[in-house]
Amino acid sequence: MTTGAIGKNGVRIDRNSEKTAAYRTYEVYQRERVGESTEKIKPRQLISDSYQANPYPLLEILRENYPCYRDWLSNSYWITQYDDVTSILADEANFETRSKASAYGVAESGTNLRDEQALVEIEERVFDEQTRKISQKLIGNMALSERPDLVTDFAAQLPLELLKAQLALPYENMEWFTEAYWRMQRGTSWLPQLRKEGKRAIAELDTFFNELIAQRLSDPADDLISAMLKIKGNDLTARDVTLTLLEGDHETLHGGLANLWYLLLSQPERLTEVSNNTRLMKLAWLETLRHSTPVLTAARFTRHEVERFGRLLPQGARLLCSAAAANRDPRVFKEPDCFIIDRKDLCQREPRGHYRADGLASGIAWGLGKPSKHPAVPEDRPRSRYAIIRDAAVSASLAIIDEVDLIKLTANTSPTMGALSVGEMHSCWRLPVTLA
């Protein structure tokens, strides 16, 4: 007996409700001996300090030798070639993405309203109207600092300032909210201490939003919580608000801006090239998401037993789809390890429904979710988050150039990229600069 539902792409998703013997999958696994055909890499290397510092050499080994790698240590499959990764992303009939809330075990305790059109409209308006103003304020603060840092003083703060503007938070709560939000987002990683801190942050945010919802009921504003109240009315709970924010993405703008400016300042001729040129700055942003994407991997799970990549994948199998490996696939991109702003093999507009448009590939940016199925310039709805974040990154970067006569790396410093822990954003975390 099977039950089914219609997936997002219109395909019926059948689920087998009958219990069947598991020997078929079991036998396939028994034919593969651990380490038998993967002598060039060991699973422990994929959680090592060297991987967190620079994942690309190890990912190249996977992509060129084991494009569907069975990682016994994390009980996952690594998918690393571009066409394989994008095929899994587009296949809703066989694969699904699980929410961040599921990592905490609270997915059923509230409703994620993030994709409601009313909320996206507020997000678009705030990003468009506030990005440059907030950027100018942050740059002004940097100019007064004895040791300005373009990451800690700018890239890390901009997405959170924009989020606080969407919530119309009282000024006295802003610093506390930033710290709690950051703990909640980091808690989705596998480290037990971060998970514990994340759960505490969720409880603290629930208490805070209970009070804020009561305020918005009596005094509505043009903000996210008031929009949620229009959708759910008195049924809106603080947990709904918390889960909506949990499923949000701050990593692409934070990590993408940090990595973009790391690349530009490390190659001053590139910075000169894009200065005061909106088109080239946009291309530099797109190339950054390809060359140094901040969100390295995304997990997809099989809805049922699937035969793919020469393997039999059991129901519930975890596939680690590597954007970092796919974005440097030499089958798709020429000179994939080079940062080339005006490269001709990269789609220079938002992809539609898949990661290819006009026959060209696009850099995979997991934090932004799927490419939009809607027109690039929709008439009856906001443009996609892919476009909103891109335009904000370009606006913020041009604001830096406009407000500062000269910006360069501080002498005798050697910034690097890395991840704070396994599974977290891969970014430049410190970028000391000299302003003039």
TAHU-V558776 format. One line per field, one symbol per residue. psi: psi as a letter, one per 20 degrees, with the letter a starting at -180 (. if undefined). burial: 1 if it has 9 or more other ideal C-beta (glycine too) atoms within 8 Angstrom, else 0. A space follows every 50 residues. Layout:
BEGIN
psi = ???
burial = ???
END
This chain:
BEGIN
psi = pqqrrprhjjppoppoiqpqqjhggghghhioppjgjliiqqhhhijrhh ghgnihghhhgggihmhnponhgjlrpppiqghgghhhhinihiqqpqrh hhhikjhjiapojhjphhhhggggggghhiggghghghhghhhiqhmqpi ghifhhhghhhhghhhilqqhiigggggggggggghiiriphghgghghg hggghggghghhghghhhmqrmrghhhhhhgibiiprhhggghghgiroi hggfhggghghggghhmhhhghhipkogghhghhghhghggmphogqqpq qphrppoqkjqoprpjqopooohgghikoiigpqlhiqnogkqijppjrp qoirkqpkjqqqppnhhibqqqirqhnqhjrqrrhghggghgggggghhg hhiphpprqpqkqmqrqrqhrpirporpipmpqpq.
burial = 00000010000010100000000110010001000001001010111000 11101101111110111110100101111111011101110111100011 10110110010110010111111101110111011101111110100111 10111111111111111000001100110111111111100001111111 11011111110110010000001111111011000101111111111011 11111111111111101001101100000111111111111111111111 11111100001111001111111111111001100100101010011001 11011110011111111100110001010001111111111111111111 101100101100001011101101111100111110
END
